Amino acid sequence: MRCGEARLPMRHRVLVVDDDRLVADTLRMVFAANGFESEACYSAAEGFRVAKSFSPELMLCDVTMPGEDGLKLAARIFDELPECQLLMLTAYLSKSATEELEALRRRRPIRLLNKPCPPEVLLEEALDLLRPGSAISAAS
């Protein structure tokens, strides 16, 4: 950077994980259109693999997916990327998923939004989670 050049603010990295490709791609575009660096994945396994190299500050993840679900992915992300904030989306939460979510919440705060979620609400929640001193420091 040359002297006198304005420094661009760092773009927050967001990883979207949803088995519905249309939902994942649309959410990725919503974040990208609002200044975020974003990636979309279509399974928990792919999401975990990409998260390790992309190092997102926020992961937006569907709860119910075939194979490994979003809650199991969230638990793995807690261990592998402790600075990553989590925002979970669901259209339906079963009793067992509710219990698993509560167990994860005892380890660290997780936000849960219902589908469909207006983009304004999603962005507001994301920015709140990314605000310095928000969720992770509150859990310490």
N, C-alpha and C positions, 0 to 999 in steps of 0.2 A: 504494500500500500504506500502510495506516495504521500509526502507531507501535504496537508491541506485538503486531501480527499475526505469526503464524508464517509464514515463507516456505516455500512448497511447493517441493520439489526439482524441478528441470527434468526433464521426461519425455524420454527418448531417442526420437529419430525413426528408425523402421525402415521401409524400403521393400522389399516382397517382389515379386519378378518371376519369374513362372512361367507358361508357356503353358497349364498345366492349371489351370483356374479353381478347381476344388475344392481343389487343393493350395494355391494362392495365397491363397484366401479363408480356408482353415483356418489357415495359418501366420500370416496377418494377425490372426486372432482369438486365436491363442495369445499373440502379442506383446501385443495390446490387453488381454487378460485378466491379463497380468502387468505392467501399468503403463506400457507403451510407447505412444507415439503411432505408429500404423502405417497404411500404405496398401498396397494390392495393385494390381499391374499384370499384364497378360497377354501382353505382348510386349516385346522389347528396345526397340523404338521408343517405345512408350508409357512404358516405364520411364525412359528417358532424358529424355523430355519432362517427366514428373512429377518426376523427381529435381531438375531445374533449379529448379523452383518450391518443392518440398517440402524440399529441402536435408537429406536424411537423414544421420544420423551412421553408419548401417549399412545396407548393401544386401545382402539375402539373395536370391540369384539362381540359377535353374536353369542348368546349363551347356548342355544340349541343348534348343534351341527352334527352331521353323521361322523362316526368314528370318535375321535377325541373331541369332547365338547369344549366350549369356551371357558368353562370354570376350571377344567383340568389344565387348559392352556394358561389361564391366569395364574394358577399355582406354580407352574413351571417358570413363568415370566418373573414372578416374585423372587424366585431363587436365582435365576440367571441375570436378570436386569432389575435390580432393586430400586433404581431411580425412575423406572418407567411407571407412569400413572395409568390406571385402568378405568375405562368407561365401558360398561357392558350394556348391550341392547338385547331386548327380548320381546317377542310377541306373546309368549306364554311361558310361565315358569312353573314346572311341576313341583310337587312337595319335596321330592328328593333333591332337586336342583336348588330349591329355596334353602334347604338345610345345608347343602354344600356351600352356597353363597354366604350364608351366615358364618360358617366355619372360616371361610377365607377372610371375611370382614373382621374377624377377631384378630387375624394376623396383620391386616392392613386395610385402610379404607378403600372401598370400591364403590363407584357410582353406578346406578342401574337406571336405564331409561327404557320406556316402553316404545315398541314399534307400532305404528309409524311415529317418528319424532320430527317435528318441524326443524329445518336446518338452523334457524335462529337459536332454538333451545339447545341443540347439539353443540353449536359453536360457543354459546355462552357457558355451557358446562365444561367444554374442553378448555376454554381460556381460564376458567376458574381453577381447574385442576392444575394447569400449567403455571399459574401465578406462584411466584416464589413463596415458600413457607405454607403452601396450602395443605394438601392431603398427607404427604409423607411426614412432614415435620409434626403435624397434628397427631400422628400415630406414635411418635417417639416418646 
